[in-house]
Amino acid sequence: MSLTSTISVHPEIQDGAPVFSGTRVRVETFYDFLRIGVSVNEFLDEFPSITRDQALEVYDLMNRQVTPDQIAALAGPQSNIQPGEGRMFASA
């Protein structure tokens, strides 16, 4: 699985915060859950729309100390997105 199928950033979805692709669940929410001791399995139970592969890819980013802000920066400038044009995906 690639980062482009794991995380998306779009100004009309969660105010442009990085989210798990195909959902409105912020990557930051996942980070917060892990910080308070929630396991990946428990997180997936709470958010069944997120796949295990997506969660593990973001877990790897967290272990490499990539912040949600850094993930958003990977998406680059979003000025070329017009409302209603779909998602813009982060690239690795």
Secondary structure, DSSP 8 states (H G I E B T S, - for coil): --GGGTEEE-TTSGGG--EETTS--BHHHHHHHHHTT--HHHHHHH-TTS-HHHHHHHHHHHHTT--HHHHHHHT---TT--TTS--EE---
